[in-house]
Amino acid sequence: MRAITLNHYGNADVLTLSDIPQPIPGPQQILVQVKAFALNRADILQRLGKYPPPPGESDILGLEIAGVIVAMGMDVTGFGVGEHVFGLVGSGAYAEYCLIDQAMTMVMPENLSFTEAAAIPEAFLTAQEAIFSLGQLQKKESILIHAGASGVGTAAIQMAKQCQATIFTTTSTPEKMAKAKELGANTVINYKEQDFAATILALTENHGVNVIIDFIGASYFSQHLQLLQNDGRLSLVALMGGSKTDIDLRIVHTKRLQIKGLAMRSKPLTEKRKITKQFITKWLPLFAKGKLKPVIDSVFFFHEVKAAHQRMENNLNIGKIVVRVD
Ligand SMILES: NC(=O)c1ccc[n+]([C@@H]2O[C@H](COP(=O)([O-])OP(=O)(O)OC[C@H]3O[C@@H](n4cnc5c(N)ncnc54)[C@H](OP(=O)(O)O)[C@@H]3O)[C@@H](O)[C@H]2O)c1
């Protein structure tokens, strides 16, 4: 089969179209002919040699697929060859065929294309975990979601909206601000032009927010502790602004704050299966009804994957970048 491989780590030029053996499904695995996969920042980090795949996973890049079932392991039940499915994989999405655990496999709602389905798993499952499992967002609470036009950000705004939250978000261009607003954010702040923390404190009469979805880490940490209300929750999803900080912990103690980290990829398979099950039950029906939609920035062909990586590295995408495999 054709797959995107790396001979060595480096910039997008290291991505190479190669012929490699097709994988063989284990007892609980499904072999999917990949019709589309979506990009993630983790792919860029892995390409740079900064984010190795978890032990036992293929070293082919890629965390999410949509496609057609072509073969199944002997213990797989409830699926059939030819069925259209999508889901999260530990690695291996940048290929014509990819293995997926049966309990991580989701049947595509009929109203979604392969391109749309491929854009859902990583963004929406991460947002589900960050907002609800870690953040424990309750109906009508307030939430700050950074990078409101990112893949995870566009999913998070839509999901928070479903529980009538008051949503504050940050981003950096008028186009990205307009998309975040269209998706349901109540207040969109251009963090390059305005101090986001001061703006939110002013708008909330110094009350701040209940939950923060943080992709930035160290450079915002002190402001985040100021912004959280008593019993506030911070879901630390990424560290785009660094990992080292020097903080007086008194504020965490006195406001009873909860700081929780999220790393989806390295979670045990049993956990990821549970997260997928929750998503199938609670959120997937909303895609079939059109109440949730993946935001697709752009669609590239397989041979254009370098350009797709460069677009994400330059922070140009609004929503997900998808690659078609055909
Ligand atoms: N923990 C997990 O399990 C998990 C799962 C999925 C994703 N993630 C992480 O979550 C983050 C978002 O993922 P994604 O796929 O949604 O990303 P994405 O679509 O590539 O968007 C990332 C956006 O973040 C903003 N940004 C970049 N650097 C920034 C910085 N230093 N300060 C503030 N904003 C910055 C940029 O938008 P602006 O123009 O708005 O600045 C950029 O377009 C990534 O870091 C990703 O690795 C973590």
The ligand as an SDF file (V2000), in Angstrom:
LIG
                    3D

 48 52  0  0  0  0  0  0  0  0999 V2000
   -3.8510   16.8120   24.9940 N   0  0  0  0  0  0  0  0  0  0  0  0
   -4.3620   16.1970   23.9580 C   0  0  0  0  0  0  0  0  0  0  0  0
   -4.6890   15.0170   24.0370 O   0  0  0  0  0  0  0  0  0  0  0  0
   -4.5270   16.9430   22.6790 C   0  0  0  0  0  0  0  0  0  0  0  0
   -5.3840   16.4580   21.6770 C   0  0  0  0  0  0  0  0  0  0  0  0
   -5.5550   17.2150   20.5150 C   0  0  0  0  0  0  0  0  0  0  0  0
   -4.8580   18.4090   20.3690 C   0  0  0  0  0  0  0  0  0  0  0  0
   -4.0080   18.8130   21.3410 N   0  0  0  0  0  0  0  0  0  0  0  0
   -3.2580   20.0650   21.2250 C   0  0  0  0  0  0  0  0  0  0  0  0
   -4.1840   21.1210   21.2910 O   0  0  0  0  0  0  0  0  0  0  0  0
   -3.7170   22.2120   20.5330 C   0  0  0  0  0  0  0  0  0  0  0  0
   -4.7780   22.5930   19.5340 C   0  0  0  0  0  0  0  0  0  0  0  0
   -4.8940   21.5130   18.6170 O   0  0  0  0  0  0  0  0  0  0  0  0
   -5.5790   21.7270   17.2200 P   0  0  0  0  0  0  0  0  0  0  0  0
   -5.4580   20.5130   16.4140 O   0  0  0  0  0  0  0  0  0  0  0  0
   -6.9220   22.2630   17.4650 O   0  0  0  0  0  0  0  0  0  0  0  0
   -4.6240   22.8670   16.6300 O   0  0  0  0  0  0  0  0  0  0  0  0
   -4.6940   23.7110   15.3000 P   0  0  0  0  0  0  0  0  0  0  0  0
   -5.9620   23.5120   14.5840 O   0  0  0  0  0  0  0  0  0  0  0  0
   -3.4270   23.4790   14.5930 O   0  0  0  0  0  0  0  0  0  0  0  0
   -4.6920   25.2170   15.8440 O   0  0  0  0  0  0  0  0  0  0  0  0
   -3.7420   25.7020   16.7200 C   0  0  0  0  0  0  0  0  0  0  0  0
   -3.9060   27.2150   16.8390 C   0  0  0  0  0  0  0  0  0  0  0  0
   -3.4010   27.6210   18.0960 O   0  0  0  0  0  0  0  0  0  0  0  0
   -3.0010   28.9770   18.0100 C   0  0  0  0  0  0  0  0  0  0  0  0
   -1.6500   29.1030   18.5530 N   0  0  0  0  0  0  0  0  0  0  0  0
   -0.5230   28.5370   18.1010 C   0  0  0  0  0  0  0  0  0  0  0  0
    0.5030   28.8670   18.8920 N   0  0  0  0  0  0  0  0  0  0  0  0
    0.0130   29.6700   19.8500 C   0  0  0  0  0  0  0  0  0  0  0  0
    0.5740   30.3240   20.9720 C   0  0  0  0  0  0  0  0  0  0  0  0
    1.8670   30.2230   21.2780 N   0  0  0  0  0  0  0  0  0  0  0  0
   -0.2200   31.0660   21.7360 N   0  0  0  0  0  0  0  0  0  0  0  0
   -1.5300   31.1640   21.4690 C   0  0  0  0  0  0  0  0  0  0  0  0
   -2.1410   30.5570   20.4250 N   0  0  0  0  0  0  0  0  0  0  0  0
   -1.3590   29.8080   19.6320 C   0  0  0  0  0  0  0  0  0  0  0  0
   -3.0220   29.3560   16.5210 C   0  0  0  0  0  0  0  0  0  0  0  0
   -4.2310   30.0590   16.2890 O   0  0  0  0  0  0  0  0  0  0  0  0
   -4.3920   31.6300   16.6080 P   0  0  0  0  0  0  0  0  0  0  0  0
   -4.2940   32.2970   15.2850 O   0  0  0  0  0  0  0  0  0  0  0  0
   -5.7140   31.7050   17.2500 O   0  0  0  0  0  0  0  0  0  0  0  0
   -3.2660   32.0240   17.5030 O   0  0  0  0  0  0  0  0  0  0  0  0
   -3.1130   28.0030   15.8410 C   0  0  0  0  0  0  0  0  0  0  0  0
   -3.7140   28.0760   14.5740 O   0  0  0  0  0  0  0  0  0  0  0  0
   -2.4190   21.7590   19.8650 C   0  0  0  0  0  0  0  0  0  0  0  0
   -1.3300   22.2190   20.6130 O   0  0  0  0  0  0  0  0  0  0  0  0
   -2.5160   20.2560   19.9140 C   0  0  0  0  0  0  0  0  0  0  0  0
   -1.2530   19.6290   19.9330 O   0  0  0  0  0  0  0  0  0  0  0  0
   -3.8400   18.1140   22.4970 C   0  0  0  0  0  0  0  0  0  0  0  0
  1  2  1  0
  2  3  2  0
  2  4  1  0
  4  5  1  0
  4 48  2  0
  5  6  2  0
  6  7  1  0
  7  8  2  0
  8  9  1  0
  8 48  1  0
  9 10  1  0
  9 46  1  0
 10 11  1  0
 11 12  1  0
 11 44  1  0
 12 13  1  0
 13 14  1  0
 14 15  2  0
 14 16  1  0
 14 17  1  0
 17 18  1  0
 18 19  2  0
 18 20  1  0
 18 21  1  0
 21 22  1  0
 22 23  1  0
 23 24  1  0
 23 42  1  0
 24 25  1  0
 25 26  1  0
 25 36  1  0
 26 27  1  0
 26 35  1  0
 27 28  2  0
 28 29  1  0
 29 30  1  0
 29 35  2  0
 30 31  1  0
 30 32  2  0
 32 33  1  0
 33 34  2  0
 34 35  1  0
 36 37  1  0
 36 42  1  0
 37 38  1  0
 38 39  2  0
 38 40  1  0
 38 41  1  0
 42 43  1  0
 44 45  1  0
 44 46  1  0
 46 47  1  0
M  CHG  2   8   1  16  -1
M  END
$$$$
